[in-house]
Amino acid sequence: MAGARGASATPLTGGLGIIRPVTGFGPEHLPYGVFRRAGESPRVGARLGDGVLDLAELAADGPLDEDPALFDQSTLNRFMAAGPTTWARVREALRSLTTGPDAEPATVALDEVELLLPIAVGDYVDFYSSLDHATNVGRLFRPDADPLVPNWRHMPIGYHGRAGTVVVSGTPIRRPSGQRREPGDEAPVFGPSVRLDIELELGFVVGVPSAVGEPVAVDSALDHVFGVVLANDWSARDLQAWEYRPLGPFLAKSFATSVAAWVTPLQAVLDRRVPAPSQEPAPLEYLREEPWALDLDLEIELNGTVIARTSARHLYWSAAQQLAHLTVNGASLRVGDLFASGTISGPEREQRGSLLELAWNGATPIELADGSTRCFLHDGDEVVLRGRGGDALALGEVRGRIEPAA
């Protein structure tokens, strides 16, 4: 598989503990998902500890004063389309139901259900909003030039992905095939990717649509966001290097993007907002806001070894700026749209959110706990992304195992 022959492996695991939830799924959190019991149709639930609250059942029986049809659904989209007033009312009712000394709401055990893709994805947009990630990539591929392209500090860079290949955590990831051309090769060849990579990202789910031709202002952008998910934007770096000029990523990323089965309500993470360093130069007026980021701890585990730990604090462009830029030309939002941050990396090596950076494009392989090394992913490798916001909030994990190419 991929890797630089003769390169020495550099351990990254010393001192990197795993983010293990104390619980992270208590009444303060209550993320939403879609589950199915054997022989039954899918329905909407909220996670509580190691169980699932059946919202359709709660609505039908009375503790939740909502139309059961809102939750007797195979995705969250109908609930999201009901709007912020309904979201707030449901969240408050669930918190009241699950708190207090006598609160013992009935749940369905997680090991008795199948978790499904929680949303019907409308459009998928992936951004490139981490300064450290963009700088690292620039140093790797443009060593004799400024690492950042001229427009990077002026607007959130992004590309439109493929909504139809967004999959739920746990879905196997088949190694993609395509064209690649290595340096020095006279012509491209076709075959399975040999530089398959991961990207640790934070995704945002749109719940409130917007009209065509009406940009969403930066100071009201979060009013359109229903919730947050961890995301892994799997990337075939060899395919990407050959195809991305002049129009950007295509087959290198469209084969799969994994998201968590649980969507954390935006209201559950807003108290994690922290000031971010000032943006220089100052953005144009439509992007201008007081810089902020989310204080969420993130990690990457590969075959049981934690290989990176970073934080969403390291994002340069905020979710509000991303959404404002996405719509400034009049593009509309739809219920279920997903937009992701791009790879999240910090300034230190162990804070890098992709193997491309961690192994420096194969120059410094990383060592796993079993003594093996990696520059890029091997068939059979399993990747797990995790995140936390203090003791009370654990983001739904994102898990994927690599299968051989077809």
N, C-alpha and C positions, 0 to 999 in steps of 0.2 A: 504494500500500500504506500500512500504518500509519505514522504519524509526525506530529509537530507542525509544521504549516506555518509557515514563518518562523523556526523555531528554528535557532540556529546549531549547527553540528556541533562536537563536542569530541573531538579525537584522544585515543585511549587507548593507542596503539601504541608510543610512545616508550619505549625501554628494555625492552620486553617481548619477550624472546627465546623461541623455541620449545623445549619440552622434547624434545631429541633423544636417544634412548637411545644410550649407549656400546654396550651390548647390552641389558642389562636382562632377558634371558631365558636366563641361564646356569644352572648346576647349583644355585645358591643359591635359585633361584626355582621353575622347573618348574611353571608353571600348567597346569591341565587344561582340555581342550575336547573338542569332537566334530567330526570331520572326515569328508569323503567324497571318495574318488577317483572319477574318471569310470568309470561302469559298475559300481561297487562299493557295498555297503551302508555306512551310517555306522558309525563306531567311535570309541572313546575314545582320545585322545592327550594327550601332554604336550609343550608347546612347548620347544624347545631351540634358541636362536639363531634362524635363519631356516628352521628345519625343525620337523617334528613326529615325536616318538617314537610309533610304533604300539604301544600297550600290549597290544592283543589278540595281536599277532604276537610281542611279547616274552614274553608269558605262554605262548603255544603252543610257542615254541622253547626256553624254559627259563631265560633270564636273569632273568625275573621269575617268581618262584615263587608264582603265583596262578592261580586258575581263569580261563581265557581268556574264559569267558562273562561275567565281571564287566565286561569291556571291549568285548565284541562287542555294543555297545548304541548306540542312537540318542540317548541322553542320559546324563548322569553319575549319574542317580538311583540306579541299582542299586549303583554303586560307593559313592556317598554312604551308602546304606542299610546297607552292610557295617560301618560304624562306625569310630570313632577308632583302634582298634587296627590295623585294616586300612589306614586312611589313612596312619598313621605307618610301617607296614611297607613299603608301596609307595613312599612318599616316600624312605625311607632306601635302599631297593634302587635306585631311580632315581638318587639322588645318588651312590651307589657306582659305578653303571654309567657315569656321565657325568663323573666326576672322575679325576684322575691323569694322568700323562704319556702313558700308552698308551691312554687312553679315546677310542675313535672309534666310538660307537654309530651305527648306521645310522638316518637320518632321511628322511622324505618332505618334499620341498621345499614351502614354503608356496604357491608359485605353481602347484602341481600339485593342490591340494585346494580343496574348498569347505568353509568353516567354517559350522557350524550353531549354532542356539540350544543352549547347553550343558546346560541343565536343563529338565525339564518342571516349570513353575512351579505350585506348589500354590496358595498364597494369596500375594497381593502387598499389602504395607502400606507406605505412604509417610509418613515423619515430617516434622517441621518443627523441626529441632534446632539450627539456627544462630542464635545470638543476633543477629548483625549483620543477617542476612537478615530475621528476624522484625521487627527494629526498623525496617529500611528500608521493609518493606511496610506496617507500621503508620503510619509517617510519611507515606507516599504516600496511603493510603486513610483514615486517621483523623488528619488534621493538627491537629485541635483537641483531641485526647485523648491519653492515654498510649499510646505506640506498641505496647507489649506488652499483650495481653489479660490479665486477672487470673490466669488459670490457667497461663500460659506457663512461669513459673519453678518451678511446683510439679509438673509432669509433662510427659513428652514428648508433644506434640500430634501426632496422625496421622489418616490416613483409609485406608480399604480401597480399593485400586485394582482394576483388572481384569487378572487373570493372563493371560487369553487374548490380550491385545494387547501383551504383553511380546515384543519382537523382538530379533534379534541385530544387532550392529553391521553397517552396510552396507545394511540394509533401507531402501528409500525410504520417506519419511514423507509420506503424503497429507494435504494441508491439510484440517482438519475443518470441517464446517458445523454450525450450530446457531443458537439464538436469542441475540440480543444486544440490549441497550438502552443507548444512550449517554446521558450526562447531558443533560437537556433534551428528550429524545424523549418523545412522549406514549405510544408503544406499542413493544413489541419488534418486531424484524424478523428474518427468517430468511435465512441465507446463509453463505458461507465466512468463517472467522475472519480478521479484519484485524489482529489483535494476537497472532500466533503467536510463542511464546517457547520458550526452552530452560531447563533447570535442571540444573546440574552437581551430581551427587550420588555418594555412595559407597553401594553396595548390599552386603548380607550374605546369604549363602545358607545355609539351614538344612540340616544333614545328619542330626542326631539328633532324632527326634520326641519329643513329650511327650504325656502322657495328658490327656484331657479332665477338667477339674476340678482339675488339679494345677498351680499356678503354678510358673514357673521362677524360682528365686532369682537375685538379681543377681550373687552371687558364683560361680554355676555357669553363668551364661547363655552364656558363650563356649564351654563344653563342647558346646553344641548347634550351633555354627557351623562349617561346612565351609570357607567361603572368602569372598573379597571380590571385587567387580566394580565398575568404573565404571558409572554409569547416567545417562541423560538422560531426565528426566521431562518430555517435551514438554507445553506448556501453552498453551491458547487463552485469553489473559487477558480478552478481551471476553466470551466465553461464561462464564468463571469469575465475572466481576464481577456478572453478572446472575443466575446460578443458585446461588451458594454460600451465600446465606442462605435458610433457617436450617440446612441440613444439610451444607454443605460442598461441595467439588469433586465433579463428576459427569462430564458430557460433556466438560468442558474439559480433562480429563486422561485419560479412559479410552480415547482413540483410539490411543495408542501410548506405550510406554516402551521405550527402547533400552538394551541392556546389552552389555557386552563379550563377545566370543567365548571369552575365556580367563578362567577362575576362578582367582584367586591363592589358594593354600592359606593358611588363617589363620595357620599356623605360620610362613609366610614373612614376615608383617608384624608379628608380636607384638613383635619387637625394636624396632619403630618407635613403641612406646607411650611417650608423654611425659606429664609432669604437666600438668594443666589448672588454670586458676584455680578457686578455691573457688566452690561454688554457694551463692548467697544468695537467699532463705533456704535453710537446710539441707533437702534433700528428706525426705519421709517415709521411715520405716525401710525399707520394701521396695525403695526406690530408692537407698539410701545406700551409697556406696562412695567410695574415694579418687578424686577427679576425674582423668580421663585422656583423652587423645585420641591419634590416630595422626598421626605426623609424615610425611605424604605430600603432596608438591607436586602441584598440579593446575593445568590450564590449559584455556582455551576458544579454539579457532581457528575463525574464520568466514571462509570463502572465501579461505583462505591467510593471513589476518591474525590474529595472537594478540591477542584483545581483553580477556582477563582472565587473571590468574594468582593463585591463592590456595592454601590449604592445609587439609587435614582437621583440622589443629590448632585451627581456629576453631569446631569443633562444641562446643556447650554440653553436650548430652546424649550419653552414650557409647552404643555399640552394646549393651553389657550392660544399661544402663538401659532402652533402647528395648525389648529383648526381655523384660525383667522386667515392664515396664508392659503390653506386648502380651498377656501371659499371666496377669496378676494376677487377672483375673476368672474364670479357669478355662479360657480359650480354649486350644486345643491347638496344637502345632506339628506340621507334617508334613514329610517329606523333600521338599526342593525349594521350600519356602517362601522367599520373597524379601522382605526388608524394607530400605528405603532411608532414608538420613539426612535427606532434604530438601535443598534448595538450600544449598550451602556458600559463604558469603560471609565476607570479612574486613572490618576497619574502614576500609580505604582504598577509593577508588572503583574502582581497577583490580583489586581483589580480589573484586568482586561476581560471583556465580555465575549471574546471569540478565540478559537484556536489559532486563527491567522495571526493574531497579536501575541497570544500566550507563547506560541512556538516560533514566533517571528518568521512566518512564512517558511517554516521547516529548518531554520538555521539553529534553533535551540529547542529540541524536542523536550516535552514535559514527561516526568516520570510518575507513574501511578503506583498505588500501594502494593500491587502484586509484582512490581519490578519491571513491568512492560513500559514502553514509551509510546508517545503519540505526537505526531505533528498535525494529522487530520484524522477523521473518523474511520475505523475499520468496520467491516461487516460484523454484526453481533454486539457492537458497542451500545450501551444504554446511557442516555443523557437525562439528567433531572435538573430542572430549574426550580429554585425555591425563593421565597421572599417573606419578609416580616416587617411589620410596623409596630415595634414594641412587643410586649408580652401578649397583648390582647388581640393582635391581628396577624394571621398567617395567610398570605396569598395562596390561592389554589396552585398546587405544583403543576409543572409541565414535564411530562415524561415521554420519551420516544426511544425506540430501539431500531438500529439500522439493519435492514434486510438487503440481501444481494440484489444487484440490478436484474431486471427482467431478461 
